[in-house]
Amino acid sequence: MAESTAVSVNGTKKYPFLTFNKNTEDHTKLSELFESTSINLDKPLSLKTKWVIWEQIVKMADHNHNNVDYKEHTKPLVSFDSVQAFWNLWFNIPQPSELSTNKRLARECSDGSEHFVDAIMIFRDGIQPMWEDPLNKEGGHFDYRFRPSDVQQLAVDEYWNNIILGLVGSTIPLGEYINGVRLVDKLNSRFPVVRIEVWFKSLGQENDPTQLMKSIGTCMARKLDGTVGTLPKGDLKWH
């Protein structure tokens, strides 16, 4: 699918999608916007929460099998607790749109074996991206699935970047209930999709999951001019 810049109602170009895929026109325009903004980042800016980036890998020989041990293949990569540390890492993590041309993330492990990266995850420090973790067990997740034939791939980048920035920046209403987010690459499956999963802990009796889902959807659909585009459709799944 051809990549295109975000457009206004009358079809004229407006703001680019929020993407960090360097091979796109939208990223070039975004870089120009950043260059015109003066922010002093010499002093470390601490985040409210420490976060951990995880990856789920599977051996290339096993990537078509469903009996792979999830826990064994899910490992932490690095943690961060400042704005600067986040951006130093984030600029080096591939965007969803970079997977849309039959590419896959791959890693060569210390033993020489080659693995595909099935998922990238960002979770609060102390919480593992597994259903068995006590803080995940009593909650659930919102499941967003994007088929290449149904959505512009740069729009998926924007959804992904928005939810991550909103989460680590603590700007999402009810965001304190969110434990983490998973980006799952299933583009090489029988029914190709990219999944974004937003995991949350128990909401208690006082909070409605639909309100949290609305907050998440609004965050994901936020445009660079502050307006809100079409909210992505998601499904609620209890753990």
N, C-alpha and C positions, 0 to 999 in steps of 0.2 A: 504494500500500500504506500502511495506517495506521502511523504511527510509535508505538512503544511503549517504555516504560522497560525496562531489563534486568530479568529476573525470576529468582527462585531456582527450585529444583527443584519446590517445592510450589506455584509459581505466584504467590507474593506478591512485591510490588515490593521490590527490593533496591537496587542501585546503578544510576545512569543510565549510558547509553553515553557514552564519551569523545568528545563532539562539540562543535564550536565553531560549529555552525549556530545562529545567534541566534534563529531562528524556531521553535525546538523546546522542548518542556517539559524535555527532558533537559539542554539547555544552561542553562536557568534554574536547575535543581537543582545543576548542576555549579558555576555561579557562586556559589551559596550555600555550597558546600563550600570554594571558594577563599577566600571572604570570611572564613571561620572559621579560616583558616590564616595565621599570621603569619611572613613571610619577609622579611628585610632585603635589598632588591635595590638599595640605593644604590651599593654598590661593584660595579663590573663583574665578572661571573663569566665567565672565559674558557673556551671550549671547547677540547678537545684538537686539533681540526681546524677549518680554515676551510672553509666550504661556499658553494656558489654555487647560486642558484635560476635555473632556465632556463625558457623557454616555447617551445613549438612552435606556430606559427600558420599559418593557411592563409587565403587570400582567400575571402570568402564565395561568390564566383562559382566557386571551384574546389573547394569542400568535398566534392563528390561524385566527384571525380576521384582516381585512384590514382597518377598520374604526377607528383605534386608533389615537388620537390626537397627532401628531408628536411634536408640540411645548410643550405641557403639559408634555410629557415624556422625553424631552431632557433637561438635567441639567448639569451645570458645577460642576466638582469635585474638582480640585486643579489647581493652576498656578505655573509656575516656570520660572526663568530668569537666571539660572546659570547652568553650566555643572554638578556640583555636585548634585544639586536639581533634574535635569533631570534623572540622573542615579539612584538616590535613589528611584524615582518613577518607572522608566522603568523596573527595575529588578523585580518589583512586579505586572506588568501587564502581563496577560497571552498572549502567542504567538498564532498566527493563527493555528499552527500545533496541539496545545492542544485542539482545537475544532473538530479535524478531526475524533475522535473516538466516535461520537455521544454525546459528552459532550457539555454542555452549561454553559455560565457564569450566575450565579444567585446571587441575592442580597435580603436580608431581610431588609425591610424598617422599619422606626421608629414605624409605626403603626402595625407592625407584619405581614404585607402582603408580599408575596414572588413575586419577579419579575425576568424575564429573562433580560439579557443585550443583546440587539439587535445590538448595535454599540458602538464602542469606537472612539472618535474623538479628534484630536489635532488641534486647531485653534489659530491664532494670537489673543492676548488680544484685546478686543474691537469688535471682529467680532463673531457673533453667527453662528453656523453651520446650518443655515436655508436659503432657497432660498430668503426669504423676507428681509434678511439683505441687506442694500443698496450696500455694497461692493461685495455681491454675486449675486445680482439681475441682474447686467449688464454683468456678466461673465458666467461661465459654469463649467463643470468638466470633467475630463477624467475618464472613467469607466473601471476598469480592473476586469474581472471575472475569478475565478479559480475553476474549477470543480475537486474534488478529483480524479476522474478517468483520468484526463488529465495532472496533474502536481504533482510533488513530493511536499509534504506538507512543507518540510524544505525549499524548494525553495520559497514558499510563505512567509515563515518567513523572508527569506533574502530580498525579494522584499519589504516587509513591513518595516523591520528595516532600510534598505538602504534609503528609501524615507523619513522616519522620521529623521534619522541622517543627511541626506543632507539638509533637510528643517530647522531644528532647528540650524544646524551648518552653515547655509547660504553659502553652497558650490554648489548649483544648478544654472547653468546659467539661467537667467530670473526668478529665484526663488522668486524675490521680488514681482512677480505677483501672487504667490500662497498664498491663504488665509488659507488653512488648508487641512487636510486629514481625511477621514473616513474609518474605518475597519468595515464592515457590515457582520454579521453572518447570512447566509441564508442556512446553511447546513441541517436544518431540514425542509426545504420547499420541494415542489413537485419536483423542479429542483435544487438540492443542489449546492450551490456555496458559496465561500467567495469573497466578493467584496472589492476592494480598490478603493476609489474615491479621486481624487486630485482636489480640488476646486480652481478656480482662479478668479481674478477680471477682469474687462475690460482691454483688451490688447491694446486698442487704435488703431489707424490706422497704426502705424509703426511696429507692431509686428504680426507675423504669428503664429497662434496657433499650427501649425505643428512643429515649431521650439521649442516651449515650451514642447510639447509632446515628442519630441526627447530627450530633456534635461532630462525630468522626466524618460523616459524609460532607458536611459543610466545610470542614477543614480541608478535605481532599479536593473539593471542587473549587476552592478559592483561586481566583485569577490574580495576576500580578498587579492589576489595577484596583484590587480590593473587592471587586464584584464576585458573586458566586455563580458558577456555571451549573451544568447538570450534575446532580448528585449521583454517584455510582450506585448501582443496585447491589445490595449485599444480602446474605442469608445469615441468620442467627443460628449458631450451633453450640449447644451446651456440652460441656465436658463430662 
